[in-house]
Amino acid sequence: MGPVAALSALGDRTFGSLRRHRNYRLFFAGSGISFIGTWMQQIAAYWLILELTNSPVAVGALALVQTLPVTLFALVGGSIADRVDLRKMVIACETTMGIQAALLCFLALSGVIAPWQLYVLGLAQGVAVALNAPARHTLVFQIVGRDDLTNAIALSASLGTTARILGPAAGGIVVAAFGPGVAFGLNAVSYAIVIAAILAIRLAPRPQRTAPLPGILGSVGQTFRYAVSTRRVAVTFFTLILVSTFSFNFDVLLPLVARLTLDSGAQTFGLIASVFGAGALTGSLVLATVGRTRMLLVLVGALGFGALQLLLARQDSLPAVCGLLYLIGIFYIIWGSSSLATLQLAAPEHLRGRAASLYFFGFMGGAPLGGLIAGSLTAHGGTRLAFTVAGAMAILIAGVGSIVLLLGRSARARRPRTARESAGV
């Protein structure tokens, strides 16, 4: 096979879900525009609350109100997603977030916006995200099927990380040139685009359920039982929630790195956030090309994510910060996207939405506590202390997860394999 043919085959493998599924192409295009708008709004909101209060703790508090609903409602969102028309659920949530962005735009442009309004509307956004995220990822599964799921998750991650590059950079420029209100308005427009794309998707009916689902609380209980159903799923879930809580607080820390560590403004904030996104994009394309889910990727990703944060803690120059954030972004995607694929692929059909919600509960459920911890550590010891604690915790958690898996493997080696284990469950 010549070089051109090899590159063509590699491209077909990397972008297989886009090539094979019209519905996924529509979903991908609309989501890409919306994700850029969302990151522009995040840059604007965090910078605005910092300008209004000049308080690192206030930035953490805004992260708290945006992520607390995920802790409370993500598993409920997964239970609902297993019961209803996924497309209608996603459209309802996207519409709610579009209205929230439009209200922020009006308040900011009219000059009457206050911190409490950012908190209230941030809370509304958080509730919509908590309900929307499990439905979106279950919809992706319905669109592409089991065989292309890992590839589609990685490509969706590449979309989100491309938005991390373009959105913060554009957001920093827009905020610096026109103010936060314009960034909020552009995000409101982006929601209209993604809603139109989802309306254009043609879907076959979901398989009929053979047994009635339990009530919402019973469904949440089933989700937690699934989380500990096997050693592989349990290690994935607990690694996810603990690393996310203690080590993934970049929404809080990056504006503080820009202002306090680098003594710069909104454009530097946009730049370093974009560099992190560039690394995440690289990681997602690598994972899309691999196209398979391995437990090793979850643990190695978490380990590298932590080790690089220990190095980042000591840096106070823009080039060094950018270089390390790029590498951190690669390991972040390897860890996070592999976790999502592991949880979804291990779940039976009737738990598909709840498996996705378990990922978002794990990834964002600890963020309210994590954001406050990161803000408080920065207030007491600067970003150096915050990144040191984050890096050490990620390394510790990945190490414990590896030991648990090795102990399980040793135990299985000492006894006859069951039919369930032989099937790879």
JOKA-V232656 format. One record per pair of residues at least 24 apart in sequence whose ideal C-beta (glycine too) atoms are under 8 Angstrom apart, sorted by the first residue. I is the first residue (numbers start at 0). GAP is how many residues later the second one is. Records with the same first field share a line. If there is no record, write none. Layout:
I=GAP + GAP
This chain:
9=279
12=138 + 276 + 278
13=137 + 271 + 274 + 275
14=140 + 273
15=132 + 135 + 275
16=127 + 131 + 134 + 135 + 138
17=137
19=124 + 128
20=122 + 123 + 127 + 131
21=180
22=120 + 178 + 179 + 180
23=116 + 119 + 120 + 128
25=171 + 172 + 174 + 175
26=112 + 113 + 116 + 170 + 171 + 174
27=127 + 128 + 131
28=168
29=163 + 164 + 165 + 166 + 167 + 168
30=105 + 125 + 128 + 163 + 166
31=127 + 130 + 131
32=157 + 160 + 161
33=60 + 156 + 157 + 159 + 160
34=124 + 125 + 127 + 128 + 132
35=127 + 130 + 131 + 134 + 154
36=64 + 130 + 149 + 150 + 151 + 152 + 153 + 154
37=125 + 129 + 149 + 152
38=124 + 125 + 127 + 128 + 129 + 132 + 234
39=127 + 128 + 130 + 131 + 134 + 143 + 146 + 147
40=60 + 63 + 130 + 142 + 143 + 146
41=125 + 126 + 129 + 209
42=124 + 125 + 128 + 129 + 132 + 140 + 223 + 226 + 227 + 230
43=64 + 127 + 130 + 131 + 136 + 139 + 140
44=59 + 73 + 77 + 135 + 139
45=205 + 209
46=128 + 133 + 208 + 219 + 222
47=60 + 65 + 70 + 127 + 132
48=66 + 69
49=205 + 209
51=61 + 62 + 63 + 66
52=62
55=196 + 200 + 204 + 319 + 322 + 323
56=315 + 318 + 319 + 322
57=57
58=193 + 196 + 197 + 316
59=192 + 311 + 312 + 314 + 315 + 316
60=58 + 310 + 311 + 314
61=56 + 57 + 60
62=186 + 188 + 189 + 304 + 305 + 308 + 312
63=303 + 304 + 307 + 308
64=54 + 57 + 58 + 61
65=56 + 57 + 59 + 60 + 63
66=59 + 297 + 300 + 301 + 304
67=55 + 58 + 300
68=54 + 57 + 58 + 60 + 61
69=56 + 59 + 60 + 63 + 290 + 291 + 294 + 295 + 297
70=290 + 293 + 294 + 295 + 296 + 297
71=58
72=54 + 57 + 58
73=56 + 59 + 60 + 283 + 286 + 287 + 290 + 291
74=144 + 145 + 148 + 149 + 279 + 282 + 283 + 286
75=54 + 55 + 140 + 144 + 281
76=53 + 54 + 55 + 56 + 57 + 58 + 276 + 280 + 283
77=56 + 60 + 141 + 145 + 275 + 276 + 277 + 278 + 279 + 280 + 282
78=134 + 137 + 140 + 141 + 144 + 274 + 275 + 278
79=51 + 55 + 136 + 273
80=53 + 54 + 57 + 272 + 273 + 275 + 276
81=56 + 131 + 137 + 268 + 269 + 270 + 271 + 272
82=130
85=49 + 52 + 53 + 56 + 120 + 267
86=52 + 111 + 112 + 114 + 116
88=42 + 43 + 46
89=42 + 45 + 46 + 49 + 108
90=104 + 107 + 108
92=35 + 36 + 38 + 39 + 42
93=38 + 97 + 100 + 101 + 104
94=96 + 100
95=28 + 32
96=28 + 31 + 32 + 35 + 94
97=90 + 93 + 94 + 97
98=89
99=24 + 25 + 28
100=83 + 84 + 86 + 87 + 90
101=82 + 83 + 86
103=76 + 77 + 80
104=76 + 77 + 79 + 80 + 83
105=75
106=74
107=71 + 72 + 73 + 76
108=70 + 72 + 73 + 76
129=230
132=223 + 224 + 227
133=219 + 220 + 222 + 223 + 226
134=218
136=203 + 207 + 219 + 222 + 223
137=214 + 215 + 218
140=203 + 211 + 215
141=61 + 64
142=58 + 60
145=199
148=192 + 195 + 196
149=137 + 140 + 141 + 142 + 143 + 191 + 195
150=137 + 140
152=184 + 187 + 188 + 191
153=130 + 131 + 133 + 134 + 137 + 179 + 183 + 187
154=129 + 133
156=123 + 126 + 127 + 130 + 176 + 179 + 180
157=123 + 126 + 127 + 130
159=120 + 124
160=116 + 117 + 118 + 119 + 120 + 122 + 123 + 168 + 172
161=115 + 119
162=114
163=109 + 110 + 112 + 113 + 114 + 116 + 117 + 165
164=109 + 110 + 112 + 113 + 116
165=108 + 111
166=110
167=101 + 102 + 103 + 105 + 106 + 109
168=101 + 102 + 104 + 105
169=100
170=99
171=94 + 95 + 96 + 97 + 98 + 99 + 101
172=94 + 97
174=91 + 95
175=89 + 90 + 91
206=142
208=141
210=139
212=137
218=135
221=129 + 132
222=128 + 131 + 132 + 134 + 135
225=121 + 125 + 128 + 129 + 132
226=131
229=116 + 195
230=173 + 174 + 177
231=63 + 110 + 114 + 173
232=109 + 110 + 113
233=170
234=60 + 63 + 64 + 166 + 169 + 170
235=59 + 62 + 103 + 106 + 107
236=106 + 121 + 125
237=159 + 163
238=59 + 60 + 63 + 96 + 100 + 158 + 159 + 162
239=58 + 96 + 99 + 119 + 122 + 123
240=120 + 121 + 122 + 124 + 125
241=124 + 151 + 155
242=59 + 62 + 63 + 92 + 150 + 151 + 154 + 155
243=118 + 119 + 120 + 121 + 122 + 123 + 126
244=120 + 121 + 122 + 124 + 125 + 128
245=120 + 124 + 127 + 143 + 144 + 147 + 148 + 151
246=58 + 59 + 62 + 143 + 144 + 146 + 147 + 150
247=57 + 84 + 115 + 119 + 122 + 142
248=118 + 121 + 122 + 124 + 125 + 137 + 141
249=26
250=120
251=119 + 122 + 123 + 126
252=121 + 125 + 130 + 133 + 134
255=119 + 122 + 127 + 130
256=64 + 126
259=118 + 122 + 123
260=54 + 55 + 60 + 121 + 122 + 123
261=54 + 56 + 59
263=54
267=50
270=47 + 51
271=46 + 49 + 50 + 53
274=47 + 50 + 51 + 54
275=49 + 50 + 52 + 53 + 56
276=52
277=48 + 51
278=46 + 47 + 48 + 49 + 50 + 51 + 53 + 54
279=49 + 50 + 52 + 53
280=48
281=44 + 47 + 48
282=46 + 47 + 48 + 49 + 50 + 51 + 54
283=49 + 53
285=44 + 48
286=46 + 47 + 50 + 51
292=45 + 48 + 49 + 52
293=44
294=47 + 110
296=37 + 38 + 41
297=37 + 40 + 41 + 44 + 103
298=99 + 102 + 103 + 106
299=31 + 34 + 35 + 98
300=30 + 31 + 32 + 33 + 34 + 35 + 37
301=29 + 33 + 92 + 95 + 96 + 99
302=28 + 91 + 92 + 95 + 96
303=26 + 27 + 30 + 31
304=26 + 27 + 30 + 89
305=84 + 85 + 86 + 87 + 88 + 89 + 90 + 91 + 92
306=84 + 87 + 88
307=83
308=78 + 79 + 81 + 82 + 85
309=77 + 78 + 81 + 82 + 85
310=80
311=75 + 79
312=70 + 71 + 72 + 73 + 74 + 75 + 78
313=70
335=27
338=24
345=79
